[in-house]
Amino acid sequence: MGLRIRRYVRINARGRELNKFLNTMHIRNIECRGQYCRSGTLYGDFLRRDMEKIRCAADECGIELKTASYDSVLERLSRYRHRVGLLIGTCLALFTALYFSQVIVTVEIHGNSAVRDDIILAALEELGIKSGAHLSKVDLHSCESRLPFMVEGIAWAGMHRTGSRVVVQIREEAAKPQKVSGRVPCNIISNRDAEITSVLVRCGTLMHIIGDYVPKGTLLISGVTEYESKRVEVLHAMGEIRGVYNDNVSFSAAFRSEEYSPTGRSDTQRTLRLFSLDIPLYFKRNKYIKSLSSCSEKPLILFGKELPVSLRCRVIEETACTERVRTAEELKEKLMERVYLYEKNFLGDDIRIISRRIVSSETEDSLTLSVSYMLEGNIGEQREIFIK
C-alpha cells in the first residue's frame, strides 16, 4: 500500500447483520471507500476519525471487526511528535532557507584587472551591497550608475542578481597615454666626493671624463651650450655618471634592555561571524595588562562552496616587561642584522658594494659597530638652471 495523505483504516466486518450494519453507517454519514462483500465478509476503507462510530455500530449489530491502518503522511509525522530536536532542526532549516533566499550571500566581481577587488567591495558596501544585506532594499540599477563615480578607473559597471548571488561586471577605463614631463633647463652635478668610473650622456655637455676625481657639487653635465655664433642654448641635461665613493654608518645598542616577552599564560576568544555580524562565543574580557594577539578564521564549507559563516579564533598571550642582558656576541649578532637591513633597504640594487670594513667599539653600557663602505653608484643629481 502506498503512502497516503489522509488517515485511512482497512476494515474487515463479519456477521449475520451486515445489511443492518451498512444501513447504520449510511444513516450516520460514515464515509466508506472501496467497499465490497465476499464470502460473508465486508471489506472497505474508512477514515480513522470515524472508527468510534463504526465500533458502536458493530456492537449494536453484533459484527466482528478486524482493522489495519494504512501508512500515511500524518501517521508518520505523529511518530516524531515527541522528538523536539528534530522539530527544532526542521524549523531552523526552513528558516535558514527562507532567510538565505532573501539576502545577499556572495558578491562576485568580474572584468577588473587594474582596480583591486577590495576597493570595489568597499565602494559596494557603501552602496549597501554586501553579504547579509536584504535584497529588497538594494537598487541594483542605481548602484550601476553610481559605482563608476565612486571608484577611479571604472568606466562602466553592470549588476545582476542570480538567486542570493550578486554579480558585478566591470569595464575599466582605457589607459591614458603617459604625459612627457616638461623639459626644465637643468645641470647634473655631483652629490658626493667620488672618482668617475663610467659616463652616459643623453643630452648636454660632459664636463669630466672617467678617472677624474670630483668633489661634491662639481658640474658633471652642463645644460648650457654655447655655439661659435655666440648663440647660447639652455637644455635639460640628461645622463648617468657613476663613480666610486666612501660611505660611513654606525649602529649602537645597549647591553641591558627592557623587552616584553610572553609569560606562558594565554586565553582563547572565539567569535561566530555571520556575514558581517560578529557573535561572541566568550564571556570573559581580556584580563591581561599587556598582551599579544593572533587571529585565525576558518570558514564553513558546504559541498565545496564557502559559506558566509566562519569561526574566528583569537589567541591572547600575556606579556610582561623583563630586563634582558645580552653578551657582546649576542649584541654584535643583533647589530649585524641591522647592517644587513641597511644594505638591503637603503643602498638599493643599483649600488655595488666594493668593500666593507666593520670596526666594533665597546663601552661599559653599549656596543657600537662602525661600518665603512666603498661603493659604486650613480653620483649625478639634477639641479635646475635659473634664468633671469
Backbone hydrogen bonds in HBPLUS format (Angstrom, degrees):
<---DONOR---> <-ACCEPTOR-->    atom                        ^
c    i                          cat <-CA-CA->   ^        H-A-AA   ^      H-
h    n   atom  resd res      DA  || num        DHA   H-A  angle D-A-AA Bond
n    s   type  num  typ     dist DA aas  dist angle  dist       angle   num
A0004-ARG N   A0071-ASP O   3.14 MM  67  6.51 160.8  2.18 137.9 143.1     1
A0073-VAL N   A0004-ARG O   2.65 MM  69  6.15 143.6  1.78 158.2 170.4     2
A0048-ARG N   A0007-ARG O   3.09 MM  41  5.72 159.9  2.13 140.0 139.9     3
A0070-TYR N   A0008-TYR O   3.10 MM  62  5.74 174.2  2.10 157.6 156.1     4
A0009-VAL N   A0046-PHE O   2.67 MM  37  5.28 156.5  1.72 157.0 165.6     5
A0046-PHE N   A0009-VAL O   2.94 MM  37  5.28 168.2  1.95 150.3 152.4     6
A0010-ARG N   A0068-ALA O   2.68 MM  58  5.02 168.1  1.69 160.9 156.7     7
A0068-ALA N   A0010-ARG O   2.87 MM  58  5.02 136.7  2.06 141.4 151.2     8
A0011-ILE N   A0044-GLY O   2.93 MM  33  5.56 168.8  1.94 167.5 170.9     9
A0044-GLY N   A0011-ILE O   3.25 MM  33  5.56 137.3  2.45 147.1 153.6    10
A0012-ASN N   A0066-LYS O   2.82 MM  54  5.05 154.7  1.88 149.9 156.8    11
A0066-LYS N   A0012-ASN O   2.95 MM  54  5.05 136.1  2.14 136.5 149.2    12
A0013-ALA N   A0042-LEU O   2.84 MM  29  4.92 163.2  1.87 143.7 149.2    13
A0042-LEU N   A0013-ALA O   2.77 MM  29  4.92 168.0  1.79 150.6 152.7    14
A0014-ARG N   A0064-GLU O   3.00 MM  50  5.25 159.9  2.04 147.1 153.6    15
A0064-GLU N   A0014-ARG O   2.86 MM  50  5.25 172.1  1.87 160.5 157.9    16
A0021-PHE N   A0017-GLU O   2.92 MM   4  6.11 153.3  1.99 145.6 153.9    17
A0022-LEU N   A0018-LEU O   2.82 MM   4  6.13 153.0  1.89 150.4 157.2    18
A0023-ASN N   A0019-ASN O   2.92 MM   4  6.20 165.5  1.94 153.4 157.2    19
A0024-THR N   A0020-LYS O   2.90 MM   4  6.10 155.2  1.97 146.6 153.5    20
A0025-MET N   A0021-PHE O   3.13 MM   4  6.41 155.2  2.20 144.3 150.0    21
A0026-HIS N   A0022-LEU O   2.99 MM   4  6.30 151.7  2.07 149.3 157.6    22
A0027-ILE N   A0023-ASN O   2.91 MM   4  6.14 157.4  1.96 150.5 156.3    23
A0028-ARG N   A0024-THR O   3.06 MM   4  6.28 149.7  2.16 142.9 150.9    24
A0030-ILE N   A0025-MET O   2.99 MM   5  5.28 170.6  2.00 157.0 157.5    25
A0029-ASN N   A0026-HIS O   3.15 MM   3  5.07 161.6  2.18 104.6 107.5    26
A0033-ARG N   A0045-ASP O   2.89 MM  12  4.98 158.0  1.94 143.2 150.3    27
A0045-ASP N   A0033-ARG O   2.74 MM  12  4.98 159.5  1.78 154.2 158.9    28
A0036-TYR N   A0043-TYR O   3.02 MM   7  5.45 152.7  2.09 145.6 150.4    29
A0043-TYR N   A0036-TYR O   2.81 MM   7  5.45 174.7  1.81 171.4 173.3    30
A0038-ARG N   A0041-THR O   2.91 MM   3  5.34 157.5  1.96 148.2 154.5    31
A0041-THR N   A0038-ARG O   3.09 MM   3  5.34 142.9  2.23 103.9 114.8    32
A0050-ASP N   A0047-LEU O   3.04 MM   3  5.61 155.6  2.11 114.1 121.1    33
A0051-MET N   A0048-ARG O   3.23 MM   3  5.42 167.9  2.25 112.5 114.1    34
A0054-ILE N   A0050-ASP O   3.01 MM   4  6.28 154.6  2.07 151.8 159.9    35
A0055-ARG N   A0051-MET O   2.94 MM   4  6.14 160.2  1.98 152.1 155.9    36
A0056-CYS N   A0052-GLU O   3.17 MM   4  6.38 154.6  2.24 142.0 148.7    37
A0057-ALA N   A0053-LYS O   3.02 MM   4  6.27 157.7  2.08 146.2 152.1    38
A0058-ALA N   A0054-ILE O   2.90 MM   4  6.12 152.7  1.97 147.2 155.2    39
A0059-ASP N   A0055-ARG O   2.96 MM   4  6.17 154.2  2.03 146.8 152.7    40
A0060-GLU N   A0056-CYS O   3.07 MM   4  6.33 152.5  2.15 144.6 151.9    41
A0061-CYS N   A0057-ALA O   3.09 MM   4  6.28 145.6  2.21 143.0 151.8    42
A0062-GLY N   A0058-ALA O   2.86 MM   4  5.74 110.2  2.36 139.6 155.1    43
A0063-ILE N   A0058-ALA O   2.88 MM   5  4.70 169.6  1.90 140.4 143.3    44
A0076-ARG N   A0072-SER O   3.00 MM   4  6.30 156.4  2.05 147.6 152.9    45
A0077-LEU N   A0073-VAL O   2.95 MM   4  6.23 161.5  1.99 152.2 157.7    46
A0078-SER N   A0074-LEU O   2.97 MM   4  6.06 147.1  2.08 140.6 149.0    47
A0079-ARG N   A0076-ARG O   3.12 MM   3  5.33 138.6  2.30 100.0 111.4    48
A0080-TYR N   A0077-LEU O   3.11 MM   3  5.46 141.4  2.26 105.3 115.3    49
A0081-ARG N   A0078-SER O   3.40 MM   3  5.09 167.6  2.42 101.2 102.1    50
A0083-ARG N   A0080-TYR O   3.17 MM   3  5.30 159.7  2.21 105.8 112.1    51
A0087-LEU N   A0083-ARG O   3.23 MM   4  6.52 155.9  2.29 145.9 152.8    52
A0088-ILE N   A0084-VAL O   2.84 MM   4  6.10 160.9  1.87 155.0 160.1    53
A0089-GLY N   A0085-GLY O   2.85 MM   4  6.02 160.5  1.89 148.4 154.1    54
A0090-THR N   A0086-LEU O   2.94 MM   4  6.10 155.9  2.00 144.7 151.0    55
A0091-CYS N   A0087-LEU O   2.98 MM   4  6.22 159.1  2.02 147.3 153.1    56
A0092-LEU N   A0088-ILE O   2.85 MM   4  6.09 157.1  1.91 150.3 157.0    57
A0093-ALA N   A0089-GLY O   2.87 MM   4  6.05 154.3  1.93 145.6 152.8    58
A0094-LEU N   A0090-THR O   2.96 MM   4  6.20 159.5  2.00 148.7 153.9    59
A0095-PHE N   A0091-CYS O   2.86 MM   4  6.06 158.9  1.91 147.3 153.8    60
A0096-THR N   A0092-LEU O   2.78 MM   4  5.93 159.8  1.82 149.3 154.9    61
A0097-ALA N   A0093-ALA O   2.94 MM   4  6.10 162.5  1.97 147.0 151.8    62
A0098-LEU N   A0094-LEU O   2.97 MM   4  6.13 157.7  2.02 145.6 152.0    63
A0099-TYR N   A0095-PHE O   2.78 MM   4  5.93 154.2  1.84 147.6 155.6    64
A0100-PHE N   A0096-THR O   2.86 MM   4  5.99 173.3  1.86 156.0 157.5    65
A0101-SER N   A0097-ALA O   3.22 MM   4  6.22 135.3  2.43 133.6 144.1    66
A0102-GLN N   A0099-TYR O   3.03 MM   3  5.42 157.5  2.08 110.7 117.9    67
A0135-LEU N   A0102-GLN O   2.98 MM  33  5.84 170.4  1.98 146.4 149.6    68
A0104-ILE N   A0133-ALA O   2.91 MM  29  5.55 149.4  2.01 152.0 161.8    69
A0132-GLY N   A0104-ILE O   2.75 MM  28  5.33 166.0  1.77 154.4 158.0    70
A0105-VAL N   A0164-SER O   2.78 MM  59  5.46 172.0  1.79 154.8 157.7    71
A0166-VAL N   A0106-THR O   3.09 MM  60  6.48 166.8  2.11 158.5 160.7    72
A0108-GLU N   A0166-VAL O   2.95 MM  58  6.33 160.9  1.98 158.0 164.3    73
A0168-VAL N   A0108-GLU O   2.75 MM  60  6.02 165.5  1.77 162.2 167.3    74
A0110-HIS N   A0168-VAL O   2.91 MM  58  6.25 159.2  1.95 167.7 170.3    75
A0170-ILE N   A0110-HIS O   2.79 MM  60  6.01 162.1  1.82 160.0 166.2    76
A0120-ILE N   A0116-ARG O   3.35 MM   4  6.72 160.4  2.39 146.9 151.7    77
A0121-LEU N   A0117-ASP O   2.83 MM   4  6.05 163.4  1.86 158.6 163.8    78
A0122-ALA N   A0118-ASP O   3.03 MM   4  6.08 147.8  2.14 134.6 142.5    79
A0123-ALA N   A0119-ILE O   3.14 MM   4  6.43 154.3  2.21 144.1 150.4    80
A0124-LEU N   A0120-ILE O   2.88 MM   4  6.14 158.5  1.92 152.0 158.5    81
A0125-GLU N   A0121-LEU O   2.91 MM   4  6.07 145.8  2.03 141.0 150.0    82
A0126-GLU N   A0122-ALA O   3.22 MM   4  6.53 145.1  2.35 138.5 146.6    83
A0127-LEU N   A0123-ALA O   3.19 MM   4  6.56 137.8  2.38 138.6 150.1    84
A0127-LEU N   A0124-LEU O   3.04 MM   3  4.96 125.1  2.36  91.6 106.4    85
A0129-ILE N   A0124-LEU O   2.83 MM   5  5.12 150.4  1.92 154.5 145.7    86
A0128-GLY N   A0125-GLU O   3.07 MM   3  4.95 155.0  2.14  97.8 105.5    87
A0133-ALA N   A0130-LYS O   3.13 MM   3  5.70 166.1  2.15 136.6 137.4    88
A0137-LYS N   A0134-HIS O   3.13 MM   3  5.63 152.8  2.20 111.8 119.5    89
A0138-VAL N   A0135-LEU O   3.28 MM   3  5.39 169.1  2.29 109.5 112.2    90
A0143-CYS N   A0139-ASP O   3.11 MM   4  6.37 157.5  2.16 149.8 156.6    91
A0144-GLU N   A0140-LEU O   2.95 MM   4  6.13 144.9  2.07 146.1 154.8    92
A0146-ARG N   A0142-SER O   3.20 MM   4  6.41 140.6  2.37 142.4 153.4    93
A0147-LEU N   A0143-CYS O   3.02 MM   4  5.89 153.1  2.09 150.4 154.0    94
A0149-PHE N   A0146-ARG O   3.17 MM   3  5.55 133.7  2.40 108.5 120.4    95
A0150-MET N   A0147-LEU O   3.00 MM   3  5.14 142.3  2.14 105.7 117.0    96
A0151-VAL N   A0147-LEU O   3.18 MM   4  6.37 145.9  2.31 160.3 168.3    97
A0173-GLU N   A0153-GLY O   2.89 MM  20  5.33 161.2  1.93 132.9 136.3    98
A0155-ALA N   A0171-ARG O   2.82 MM  16  5.72 148.3  1.92 146.3 157.0    99
A0156-TRP N   A0171-ARG O   3.13 MM  15  5.12 153.5  2.20 145.4 147.0   100
A0171-ARG N   A0156-TRP O   2.93 MM  15  5.12 152.4  2.01 159.9 153.8   101
A0158-GLY N   A0169-GLN O   2.91 MM  11  5.02 158.8  1.96 145.5 152.0   102
A0169-GLN N   A0158-GLY O   2.72 MM  11  5.02 170.2  1.73 160.5 162.7   103
A0160-HIS N   A0167-VAL O   3.13 MM   7  5.57 152.5  2.21 148.9 157.3   104
A0167-VAL N   A0160-HIS O   2.93 MM   7  5.57 168.1  1.95 173.4 172.9   105
A0162-THR N   A0165-ARG O   2.73 MM   3  5.12 171.4  1.74 161.8 164.9   106
A0165-ARG N   A0162-THR O   3.03 MM   3  5.12 154.5  2.10 117.4 124.8   107
A0184-VAL N   A0182-GLY O   3.01 MM   2  5.76 124.4  2.33 108.7  92.9   108
A0385-ILE N   A0185-PRO O   2.91 MM 200  5.51 164.4  1.94 131.8 129.8   109
A0186-CYS N   A0235-LEU O   3.17 MM  49  6.72 148.1  2.28 137.6 141.5   110
A0237-ALA N   A0186-CYS O   3.22 MM  51  5.72 163.2  2.25 134.2 136.6   111
A0187-ASN N   A0383-ARG O   2.80 MM 196  5.22 162.9  1.82 151.1 151.1   112
A0383-ARG N   A0187-ASN O   2.80 MM 196  5.22 152.0  1.88 152.8 154.4   113
A0188-ILE N   A0221-ILE O   2.95 MM  33  5.02 164.6  1.97 153.6 155.1   114
A0220-LEU N   A0188-ILE O   2.80 MM  32  5.61 157.0  1.85 149.5 156.4   115
A0221-ILE N   A0188-ILE O   3.08 MM  33  5.02 161.5  2.11 136.2 141.6   116
A0189-ILE N   A0381-GLU O   2.85 MM 192  5.32 163.1  1.88 153.5 150.7   117
A0381-GLU N   A0189-ILE O   2.83 MM 192  5.32 135.0  2.03 148.3 161.9   118
A0190-SER N   A0218-THR O   2.82 MM  28  5.23 149.1  1.91 144.9 155.3   119
A0217-GLY N   A0190-SER O   2.69 MM  27  5.02 163.2  1.71 137.7 143.8   120
A0191-ASN N   A0379-ILE O   2.93 MM 188  5.63 155.3  1.99 154.9 162.6   121
A0194-ALA N   A0214-VAL O   3.03 MM  20  5.62 158.2  2.08 158.7 159.2   122
A0214-VAL N   A0194-ALA O   2.83 MM  20  5.62 165.4  1.86 174.4 176.6   123
A0195-GLU N   A0244-VAL O   2.96 MM  49  5.18 153.6  2.03 140.1 147.5   124
A0244-VAL N   A0195-GLU O   2.82 MM  49  5.18 154.0  1.89 143.5 146.3   125
A0196-ILE N   A0212-ASP O   2.97 MM  16  5.65 161.3  2.00 166.9 163.7   126
A0211-GLY N   A0196-ILE O   2.91 MM  15  5.27 161.5  1.94 132.6 138.6   127
A0197-THR N   A0242-ARG O   2.82 MM  45  5.70 169.9  1.83 137.0 140.4   128
A0198-SER N   A0242-ARG O   3.34 MM  44  5.23 160.8  2.38 132.9 130.3   129
A0242-ARG N   A0198-SER O   2.98 MM  44  5.23 163.1  2.00 146.6 152.0   130
A0200-LEU N   A0240-GLU O   2.87 MM  40  5.04 123.2  2.20 138.4 152.7   131
A0240-GLU N   A0200-LEU O   2.68 MM  40  5.04 149.1  1.78 143.0 154.0   132
A0202-ARG N   A0238-MET O   2.90 MM  36  5.23 157.6  1.95 128.7 133.7   133
A0203-CYS N   A0238-MET O   3.06 MM  35  4.90 159.7  2.10 138.9 133.3   134
A0238-MET N   A0203-CYS O   2.91 MM  35  4.90 158.5  1.96 130.0 135.3   135
A0205-THR N   A0222-SER O   2.95 MM  17  5.03 159.6  1.99 140.7 147.2   136
A0222-SER N   A0205-THR O   2.81 MM  17  5.03 161.4  1.84 149.5 148.3   137
A0207-MET N   A0220-LEU O   2.80 MM  13  5.18 161.9  1.84 163.4 157.7   138
A0212-ASP N   A0209-ILE O   3.24 MM   3  5.95 164.6  2.26 136.4 139.0   139
A0218-THR N   A0215-PRO O   3.28 MM   3  5.86 148.6  2.38 140.1 137.8   140
A0235-LEU N   A0223-GLY O   2.55 MM  12  4.68 169.1  1.57 152.2 156.0   141
A0225-THR N   A0233-GLU O   2.81 MM   8  5.14 171.4  1.81 157.5 160.5   142
A0233-GLU N   A0225-THR O   2.74 MM   8  5.14 169.4  1.75 157.9 161.6   143
A0227-TYR N   A0231-ARG O   2.89 MM   4  5.38 171.2  1.90 159.1 160.6   144
A0230-LYS N   A0227-TYR O   2.97 MM   3  5.44 144.5  2.10 119.1 120.8   145
A0379-ILE N   A0241-ILE O   2.89 MM 138  5.99 165.4  1.91 163.2 166.9   146
A0243-GLY N   A0377-GLY O   2.97 MM 134  5.78 156.0  2.02 156.3 158.1   147
A0377-GLY N   A0243-GLY O   3.13 MM 134  5.78 153.5  2.20 155.9 157.5   148
A0245-TYR N   A0375-LEU O   2.89 MM 130  5.48 155.5  1.95 148.2 156.3   149
A0375-LEU N   A0245-TYR O   2.84 MM 130  5.48 164.1  1.86 171.5 172.9   150
A0247-ASP N   A0373-TYR O   3.03 MM 126  5.07 153.8  2.10 134.2 138.1   151
A0373-TYR N   A0247-ASP O   2.73 MM 126  5.07 174.5  1.73 164.8 166.2   152
A0249-VAL N   A0371-VAL O   3.01 MM 122  5.37 160.6  2.05 152.5 158.8   153
A0371-VAL N   A0249-VAL O   2.77 MM 122  5.37 166.6  1.78 164.3 168.6   154
A0251-PHE N   A0369-LEU O   2.91 MM 118  5.26 152.0  1.98 143.5 152.5   155
A0369-LEU N   A0251-PHE O   2.78 MM 118  5.26 163.3  1.81 157.0 162.0   156
A0253-ALA N   A0367-LEU O   3.11 MM 114  5.71 145.9  2.23 151.1 161.5   157
A0367-LEU N   A0253-ALA O   2.92 MM 114  5.71 158.2  1.97 164.8 170.6   158
A0255-PHE N   A0365-ASP O   2.88 MM 110  5.86 163.6  1.91 151.6 153.5   159
A0326-ARG N   A0255-PHE O   3.00 MM  71  5.24 164.8  2.02 144.7 148.6   160
A0257-SER N   A0324-ARG O   3.00 MM  67  5.43 156.6  2.06 149.9 157.5   161
A0324-ARG N   A0257-SER O   2.76 MM  67  5.43 176.9  1.76 166.6 167.2   162
A0259-GLU N   A0322-THR O   2.91 MM  63  5.55 163.7  1.94 162.8 162.5   163
A0322-THR N   A0259-GLU O   2.83 MM  63  5.55 170.3  1.84 159.2 160.0   164
A0261-SER N   A0320-ALA O   3.16 MM  59  5.74 161.2  2.20 146.2 144.4   165
A0320-ALA N   A0261-SER O   3.05 MM  59  5.74 156.6  2.11 150.8 151.5   166
A0263-THR N   A0318-GLU O   2.96 MM  55  5.84 153.8  2.03 147.5 148.7   167
A0318-GLU N   A0265-ARG O   2.99 MM  53  5.72 171.8  2.00 158.8 161.4   168
A0267-ASP N   A0316-ILE O   2.89 MM  49  5.22 150.3  1.98 144.6 154.3   169
A0316-ILE N   A0267-ASP O   2.80 MM  49  5.22 170.9  1.81 161.1 164.1   170
A0269-GLN N   A0314-ARG O   2.84 MM  45  5.11 168.0  1.86 150.5 154.2   171
A0314-ARG N   A0269-GLN O   2.84 MM  45  5.11 161.8  1.88 150.3 156.4   172
A0281-LEU N   A0270-ARG O   2.90 MM  11  5.44 159.9  1.95 154.3 152.3   173
A0271-THR N   A0312-ARG O   2.80 MM  41  5.06 155.5  1.86 150.5 157.3   174
A0312-ARG N   A0271-THR O   2.80 MM  41  5.06 170.1  1.81 165.0 162.4   175
A0272-LEU N   A0279-ILE O   2.83 MM   7  4.97 161.6  1.86 153.8 147.8   176
A0279-ILE N   A0272-LEU O   2.72 MM   7  4.97 167.0  1.74 148.9 153.3   177
A0273-ARG N   A0310-SER O   2.85 MM  37  5.23 167.4  1.87 158.6 160.8   178
A0310-SER N   A0273-ARG O   3.01 MM  37  5.23 156.8  2.06 144.8 152.1   179
A0274-LEU N   A0277-LEU O   2.80 MM   3  5.13 155.9  1.85 161.4 162.6   180
A0277-LEU N   A0274-LEU O   2.88 MM   3  5.13 162.1  1.92 130.4 131.9   181
A0275-PHE N   A0308-PRO O   2.89 MM  33  5.17 173.0  1.89 168.6 167.8   182
A0319-THR N   A0290-LYS O   3.00 MM  29  5.45 170.5  2.01 133.1 131.8   183
A0292-LEU N   A0317-GLU O   2.85 MM  25  5.21 154.4  1.92 148.5 156.8   184
A0317-GLU N   A0292-LEU O   2.76 MM  25  5.21 169.2  1.77 163.4 166.3   185
A0294-SER N   A0315-VAL O   3.02 MM  21  5.42 148.3  2.13 144.0 154.0   186
A0315-VAL N   A0294-SER O   2.90 MM  21  5.42 161.1  1.94 166.2 164.1   187
A0296-SER N   A0313-CYS O   2.89 MM  17  5.31 151.3  1.97 151.8 161.1   188
A0313-CYS N   A0296-SER O   2.78 MM  17  5.31 169.1  1.79 166.0 169.4   189
A0298-LYS N   A0311-LEU O   3.04 MM  13  5.39 166.3  2.06 141.9 145.4   190
A0311-LEU N   A0298-LYS O   3.03 MM  13  5.39 164.8  2.06 139.5 140.4   191
A0300-LEU N   A0309-VAL O   2.78 MM   9  5.66 155.7  1.84 169.4 163.5   192
A0307-LEU N   A0300-LEU O   2.83 MM   7  5.55 171.1  1.84 171.6 174.8   193
A0302-LEU N   A0305-LYS O   2.92 MM   3  5.27 161.6  1.96 151.6 148.4   194
A0305-LYS N   A0302-LEU O   2.99 MM   3  5.27 162.9  2.02 112.7 117.9   195
A0331-LEU N   A0327-THR O   2.94 MM   4  6.13 163.8  1.97 153.6 158.4   196
A0332-LYS N   A0328-ALA O   2.90 MM   4  5.98 151.8  1.98 142.3 150.2   197
A0333-GLU N   A0329-GLU O   3.02 MM   4  6.23 153.7  2.09 145.7 152.4   198
A0334-LYS N   A0330-GLU O   3.08 MM   4  6.37 153.0  2.16 144.7 151.7   199
A0335-LEU N   A0331-LEU O   2.98 MM   4  6.25 155.0  2.04 147.2 153.7   200
A0336-MET N   A0332-LYS O   2.92 MM   4  6.12 146.6  2.03 144.8 153.9   201
A0337-GLU N   A0333-GLU O   3.22 MM   4  6.53 142.0  2.38 139.3 147.9   202
A0338-ARG N   A0335-LEU O   3.08 MM   3  5.08 119.8  2.46  93.3 107.9   203
A0339-VAL N   A0335-LEU O   3.02 MM   4  6.41 143.7  2.15 142.1 152.7   204
A0340-TYR N   A0336-MET O   2.99 MM   4  6.30 158.4  2.03 150.5 154.8   205
A0341-LEU N   A0337-GLU O   3.01 MM   4  6.24 153.7  2.08 143.8 151.3   206
A0342-TYR N   A0338-ARG O   2.94 MM   4  6.11 151.4  2.03 142.1 149.8   207
A0343-GLU N   A0339-VAL O   3.05 MM   4  6.35 160.0  2.09 149.9 154.5   208
A0344-LYS N   A0340-TYR O   2.99 MM   4  6.18 149.2  2.09 143.3 151.9   209
A0345-ASN N   A0341-LEU O   2.89 MM   4  5.93 161.6  1.92 152.3 156.5   210
A0346-PHE N   A0342-TYR O   2.90 MM   4  5.43 159.0  1.94 144.7 150.4   211
A0352-ARG N   A0376-GLU O   2.87 MM  24  5.13 164.4  1.89 155.6 156.0   212
A0376-GLU N   A0352-ARG O   2.88 MM  24  5.13 145.1  2.01 145.0 154.5   213
A0354-ILE N   A0374-MET O   2.77 MM  20  5.36 149.2  1.86 157.2 166.4   214
A0355-SER N   A0374-MET O   3.28 MM  19  5.12 153.3  2.36 132.5 136.4   215
A0374-MET N   A0355-SER O   3.02 MM  19  5.12 155.2  2.09 142.8 140.9   216
A0357-ARG N   A0372-SER O   2.87 MM  15  5.06 152.6  1.95 145.4 153.9   217
A0372-SER N   A0357-ARG O   2.77 MM  15  5.06 164.8  1.80 150.5 155.8   218
A0359-VAL N   A0370-SER O   2.87 MM  11  5.17 163.6  1.89 149.7 155.3   219
A0370-SER N   A0359-VAL O   2.78 MM  11  5.17 176.8  1.78 159.6 159.6   220
A0361-SER N   A0368-THR O   2.85 MM   7  5.25 158.2  1.90 152.8 159.6   221
A0368-THR N   A0361-SER O   2.87 MM   7  5.25 163.6  1.90 159.7 164.8   222
A0363-THR N   A0366-SER O   2.93 MM   3  5.37 177.7  1.93 161.8 162.4   223
